[in-house]
Amino acid sequence: MATRINLQVNGKTHAVDVDDPEMPLLYALRDDLGLNNPRFGCGLGQCGACTVHVDGSPTRSCSIPVSAVQGRQITTLHGLGTSAKPHPLQSAWIEEQVNQCGHCINGWIMEGAALLDRIPKPSEAQVREAFNDLVCRCGTHNAATRAVLRASGQA
């Protein structure tokens, strides 16, 4: 028997019927709500490709049950900004030409945006520490760091 879970995603309420309330939030976001970000990476919460904000904190959506976020504010990459009015970090990402393959971009931007919310003018060391648990096989770490510093008005 399915359980109805109400999710607050990107400022909108969505009702999702799930067979297992322990199903990862990632699956509800991608399969039920049709959001193509966050991404499935490792499925273990280790790479960061699935990162979303839950009540403003970066959270690995592949390892948190959908039932644990009912009634909480979930923001995905889609909710940070729009094409017409991008988040400052999204603009900086483009200006710094960070992308390579793009698979991990979701986690890096979501971690960077959360850092900027906590520390509006982070040091380079603070940016690198925030990115410490993320995986990018293309090696865009330096460009991602520059993008966060640019978005903070420091570069």
ZADO-1210 file (C-alpha; in nm, 4 decimals, padded with zeros to 6 digits):
<atoms>
<atom x="00.0000" y="00.0000" z="00.0000" code="MET" pos="1"/>
<atom x="00.1430" y="00.3361" z="-00.1043" code="ALA" pos="2"/>
<atom x="00.2104" y="00.6133" z="00.1431" code="THR" pos="3"/>
<atom x="00.1497" y="00.9747" z="00.0431" code="ARG" pos="4"/>
<atom x="00.4404" y="01.2051" z="00.1248" code="ILE" pos="5"/>
<atom x="00.4102" y="01.5819" z="00.0860" code="ASN" pos="6"/>
<atom x="00.7315" y="01.7445" z="-00.0310" code="LEU" pos="7"/>
<atom x="00.8120" y="02.1166" z="-00.0411" code="GLN" pos="8"/>
<atom x="01.0443" y="02.1393" z="-00.3416" code="VAL" pos="9"/>
<atom x="01.1656" y="02.4674" z="-00.4877" code="ASN" pos="10"/>
<atom x="00.8824" y="02.6567" z="-00.3224" code="GLY" pos="11"/>
<atom x="00.6020" y="02.4274" z="-00.4387" code="LYS" pos="12"/>
<atom x="00.4139" y="02.1476" z="-00.2641" code="THR" pos="13"/>
<atom x="00.4119" y="01.8068" z="-00.4301" code="HIS" pos="14"/>
<atom x="00.2310" y="01.4933" z="-00.3174" code="ALA" pos="15"/>
<atom x="00.4240" y="01.1767" z="-00.3916" code="VAL" pos="16"/>
<atom x="00.2876" y="00.8263" z="-00.3416" code="ASP" pos="17"/>
<atom x="00.5643" y="00.5882" z="-00.2405" code="VAL" pos="18"/>
<atom x="00.5597" y="00.2146" z="-00.1772" code="ASP" pos="19"/>
<atom x="00.8469" y="00.2472" z="00.0697" code="ASP" pos="20"/>
<atom x="00.8814" y="00.5593" z="00.2891" code="PRO" pos="21"/>
<atom x="01.2518" y="00.4708" z="00.3260" code="GLU" pos="22"/>
<atom x="01.3035" y="00.5234" z="-00.0477" code="MET" pos="23"/>
<atom x="01.5818" y="00.7790" z="-00.1082" code="PRO" pos="24"/>
<atom x="01.4670" y="01.1350" z="-00.1707" code="LEU" pos="25"/>
<atom x="01.6747" y="01.1294" z="-00.4898" code="LEU" pos="26"/>
<atom x="01.4353" y="00.8818" z="-00.6515" code="TYR" pos="27"/>
<atom x="01.1283" y="01.0900" z="-00.5661" code="ALA" pos="28"/>
<atom x="01.2901" y="01.4022" z="-00.7077" code="LEU" pos="29"/>
<atom x="01.4036" y="01.2404" z="-01.0297" code="ARG" pos="30"/>
<atom x="01.1394" y="00.9752" z="-01.0952" code="ASP" pos="31"/>
<atom x="00.8244" y="01.1262" z="-00.9449" code="ASP" pos="32"/>
<atom x="00.8891" y="01.4987" z="-00.9911" code="LEU" pos="33"/>
<atom x="01.0911" y="01.4735" z="-01.3127" code="GLY" pos="34"/>
<atom x="01.3843" y="01.6846" z="-01.1930" code="LEU" pos="35"/>
<atom x="01.6984" y="01.5909" z="-01.3852" code="ASN" pos="36"/>
<atom x="01.9159" y="01.7368" z="-01.1114" code="ASN" pos="37"/>
<atom x="02.0222" y="01.6115" z="-00.8611" code="PRO" pos="38"/>
<atom x="02.2180" y="01.3306" z="-01.0221" code="ARG" pos="39"/>
<atom x="02.2764" y="00.9733" z="-00.9192" code="PHE" pos="40"/>
<atom x="02.6474" y="00.9278" z="-00.8593" code="GLY" pos="41"/>
<atom x="02.7590" y="00.6689" z="-00.6087" code="CYS" pos="42"/>
<atom x="02.4324" y="00.5979" z="-00.4246" code="GLY" pos="43"/>
<atom x="02.6240" y="00.6057" z="-00.0952" code="LEU" pos="44"/>
<atom x="02.6267" y="00.9787" z="-00.0173" code="GLY" pos="45"/>
<atom x="02.9994" y="00.9982" z="-00.0857" code="GLN" pos="46"/>
<atom x="03.0383" y="01.1817" z="-00.4181" code="CYS" pos="47"/>
<atom x="02.7905" y="01.4686" z="-00.3776" code="GLY" pos="48"/>
<atom x="02.6273" y="01.4575" z="-00.7222" code="ALA" pos="49"/>
<atom x="02.2876" y="01.4162" z="-00.5541" code="CYS" pos="50"/>
<atom x="02.3198" y="01.7159" z="-00.3191" code="THR" pos="51"/>
<atom x="02.0130" y="01.9269" z="-00.2439" code="VAL" pos="52"/>
<atom x="01.9448" y="02.1787" z="00.0313" code="HIS" pos="53"/>
<atom x="01.7113" y="02.0646" z="00.3072" code="VAL" pos="54"/>
<atom x="01.6123" y="02.3629" z="00.5190" code="ASP" pos="55"/>
<atom x="01.9181" y="02.5390" z="00.3754" code="GLY" pos="56"/>
<atom x="02.1728" y="02.2677" z="00.4568" code="SER" pos="57"/>
<atom x="02.3459" y="02.0625" z="00.1862" code="PRO" pos="58"/>
<atom x="02.2125" y="01.7076" z="00.2061" code="THR" pos="59"/>
<atom x="02.2894" y="01.3967" z="00.0027" code="ARG" pos="60"/>
<atom x="01.9508" y="01.3029" z="-00.1413" code="SER" pos="61"/>
<atom x="02.0595" y="00.9473" z="-00.2235" code="CYS" pos="62"/>
<atom x="02.0991" y="00.8612" z="00.1434" code="SER" pos="63"/>
<atom x="01.8100" y="01.0403" z="00.3148" code="ILE" pos="64"/>
<atom x="01.4678" y="00.8724" z="00.3164" code="PRO" pos="65"/>
<atom x="01.1885" y="01.0624" z="00.1485" code="VAL" pos="66"/>
<atom x="00.9855" y="01.0301" z="00.4710" code="SER" pos="67"/>
<atom x="01.2545" y="01.2210" z="00.6643" code="ALA" pos="68"/>
<atom x="01.2044" y="01.5386" z="00.4605" code="VAL" pos="69"/>
<atom x="00.8269" y="01.5622" z="00.4650" code="GLN" pos="70"/>
<atom x="00.7307" y="01.9181" z="00.5538" code="GLY" pos="71"/>
<atom x="01.0872" y="02.0485" z="00.5192" code="ARG" pos="72"/>
<atom x="01.2054" y="02.2950" z="00.2550" code="GLN" pos="73"/>
<atom x="01.3956" y="02.1210" z="-00.0251" code="ILE" pos="74"/>
<atom x="01.5857" y="02.3237" z="-00.2829" code="THR" pos="75"/>
<atom x="01.7408" y="02.1662" z="-00.5897" code="THR" pos="76"/>
<atom x="01.9699" y="02.3207" z="-00.8474" code="LEU" pos="77"/>
<atom x="01.6546" y="02.4157" z="-01.0396" code="HIS" pos="78"/>
<atom x="01.5352" y="02.6166" z="-00.7401" code="GLY" pos="79"/>
<atom x="01.8498" y="02.8274" z="-00.6957" code="LEU" pos="80"/>
<atom x="01.7843" y="03.0491" z="-00.9944" code="GLY" pos="81"/>
<atom x="01.6335" y="03.0737" z="-01.3390" code="THR" pos="82"/>
<atom x="01.7767" y="03.1410" z="-01.6827" code="SER" pos="83"/>
<atom x="01.6439" y="03.4954" z="-01.6569" code="ALA" pos="84"/>
<atom x="01.7713" y="03.5474" z="-01.3003" code="LYS" pos="85"/>
<atom x="02.0434" y="03.2964" z="-01.2145" code="PRO" pos="86"/>
<atom x="02.1913" y="03.2569" z="-00.8680" code="HIS" pos="87"/>
<atom x="02.5220" y="03.4497" z="-00.8469" code="PRO" pos="88"/>
<atom x="02.7099" y="03.1210" z="-00.8246" code="LEU" pos="89"/>
<atom x="02.5419" y="02.9896" z="-01.1388" code="GLN" pos="90"/>
<atom x="02.6542" y="03.3039" z="-01.3236" code="SER" pos="91"/>
<atom x="03.0068" y="03.2755" z="-01.1841" code="ALA" pos="92"/>
<atom x="03.0171" y="02.9088" z="-01.2860" code="TRP" pos="93"/>
<atom x="02.9573" y="03.0103" z="-01.6471" code="ILE" pos="94"/>
<atom x="03.2006" y="03.3031" z="-01.6311" code="GLU" pos="95"/>
<atom x="03.4751" y="03.0763" z="-01.4946" code="GLU" pos="96"/>
<atom x="03.3882" y="02.8049" z="-01.7507" code="GLN" pos="97"/>
<atom x="03.3912" y="02.5412" z="-01.4786" code="VAL" pos="98"/>
<atom x="03.2044" y="02.2618" z="-01.6547" code="ASN" pos="99"/>
<atom x="03.3693" y="01.9655" z="-01.8094" code="GLN" pos="100"/>
<atom x="03.1424" y="01.6604" z="-01.8347" code="CYS" pos="101"/>
<atom x="02.8828" y="01.8237" z="-01.6069" code="GLY" pos="102"/>
<atom x="02.7807" y="01.5136" z="-01.4132" code="HIS" pos="103"/>
<atom x="02.8959" y="01.6449" z="-01.0753" code="CYS" pos="104"/>
<atom x="02.7977" y="02.0109" z="-01.1264" code="ILE" pos="105"/>
<atom x="02.4874" y="01.9757" z="-00.9125" code="ASN" pos="106"/>
<atom x="02.6784" y="01.8885" z="-00.5959" code="GLY" pos="107"/>
<atom x="02.9467" y="02.1507" z="-00.6444" code="TRP" pos="108"/>
<atom x="02.7020" y="02.4360" z="-00.7011" code="ILE" pos="109"/>
<atom x="02.4735" y="02.3268" z="-00.4176" code="MET" pos="110"/>
<atom x="02.7669" y="02.2987" z="-00.1741" code="GLU" pos="111"/>
<atom x="02.9061" y="02.6321" z="-00.2933" code="GLY" pos="112"/>
<atom x="02.5705" y="02.8080" z="-00.2602" code="ALA" pos="113"/>
<atom x="02.5243" y="02.6727" z="00.0930" code="ALA" pos="114"/>
<atom x="02.8731" y="02.7962" z="00.1831" code="LEU" pos="115"/>
<atom x="02.7926" y="03.1445" z="00.0482" code="LEU" pos="116"/>
<atom x="02.4729" y="03.1479" z="00.2546" code="ASP" pos="117"/>
<atom x="02.6732" y="03.0663" z="00.5692" code="ARG" pos="118"/>
<atom x="02.9843" y="03.2714" z="00.4892" code="ILE" pos="119"/>
<atom x="02.9217" y="03.5459" z="00.2297" code="PRO" pos="120"/>
<atom x="03.2965" y="03.6143" z="00.1811" code="LYS" pos="121"/>
<atom x="03.4704" y="03.2789" z="00.2340" code="PRO" pos="122"/>
<atom x="03.8443" y="03.2387" z="00.2099" code="SER" pos="123"/>
<atom x="03.9906" y="03.0101" z="-00.0530" code="GLU" pos="124"/>
<atom x="04.0672" y="02.7599" z="00.2251" code="ALA" pos="125"/>
<atom x="03.7028" y="02.7652" z="00.3385" code="GLN" pos="126"/>
<atom x="03.5847" y="02.7019" z="-00.0180" code="VAL" pos="127"/>
<atom x="03.8246" y="02.4110" z="-00.0586" code="ARG" pos="128"/>
<atom x="03.7118" y="02.2670" z="00.2755" code="GLU" pos="129"/>
<atom x="03.3450" y="02.2896" z="00.1696" code="ALA" pos="130"/>
<atom x="03.4339" y="02.1011" z="-00.1487" code="PHE" pos="131"/>
<atom x="03.6471" y="01.8436" z="00.0317" code="ASN" pos="132"/>
<atom x="03.3889" y="01.5626" z="00.0179" code="ASP" pos="133"/>
<atom x="03.2905" y="01.6114" z="-00.3467" code="LEU" pos="134"/>
<atom x="03.4156" y="01.4069" z="-00.6392" code="VAL" pos="135"/>
<atom x="03.4941" y="01.5472" z="-00.9836" code="CYS" pos="136"/>
<atom x="03.6849" y="01.3239" z="-01.2196" code="ARG" pos="137"/>
<atom x="03.7375" y="01.6057" z="-01.4718" code="CYS" pos="138"/>
<atom x="03.9534" y="01.8008" z="-01.2299" code="GLY" pos="139"/>
<atom x="03.7617" y="02.1295" z="-01.2243" code="THR" pos="140"/>
<atom x="03.8363" y="02.1870" z="-00.8546" code="HIS" pos="141"/>
<atom x="04.0366" y="02.5057" z="-00.9085" code="ASN" pos="142"/>
<atom x="03.7821" y="02.6583" z="-01.1455" code="ALA" pos="143"/>
<atom x="03.4979" y="02.5722" z="-00.9058" code="ALA" pos="144"/>
<atom x="03.6862" y="02.7421" z="-00.6239" code="THR" pos="145"/>
<atom x="03.7373" y="03.0517" z="-00.8398" code="ARG" pos="146"/>
<atom x="03.3653" y="03.0555" z="-00.9231" code="ALA" pos="147"/>
<atom x="03.2682" y="03.0633" z="-00.5546" code="VAL" pos="148"/>
<atom x="03.5166" y="03.3418" z="-00.4880" code="LEU" pos="149"/>
<atom x="03.3824" y="03.5342" z="-00.7911" code="ARG" pos="150"/>
<atom x="03.0227" y="03.4894" z="-00.6717" code="ALA" pos="151"/>
<atom x="03.1270" y="03.6301" z="-00.3334" code="SER" pos="152"/>
<atom x="03.2713" y="03.9386" z="-00.5042" code="GLY" pos="153"/>
<atom x="03.6311" y="03.8466" z="-00.4280" code="GLN" pos="154"/>
<atom x="03.7589" y="03.7580" z="-00.7736" code="ALA" pos="155"/>
</atoms>
